[in-house]
């Protein structure tokens, strides 16, 4: 997977599927979003600690709030892809296994698009 694909997956989670808890999300979509959010959070936290400027703490907090809903949504859609209910999220485990092939009760296979 190339860098542009990773950014496109992460961007679509935030812009197109911000609070979409329906349907399914491929592993690539989930992990791309998680990677991008992790990198940005790490950079903001590092800047806040190394510079001592409070603005980076504020930006880090605002960023965390901004990605909270899309993070929950992509996690729920990822669980749907493996045939689990989104409420499994409360267990705190998002398996990294292949999604169910073909359609399931949560929607069509995202790999077919």
Secondary structure, DSSP 8 states (H G I E B T S, - for coil): --HHHHHHHHHHHHHTSTT--SS---HHHHHHHHHHHHHHHHHHHHHHHHH--HHHHHHHHHHHHHTHHHHHHHHHHHHHHTT--GGGGGGT----S---SS-BTTBS-GGG-
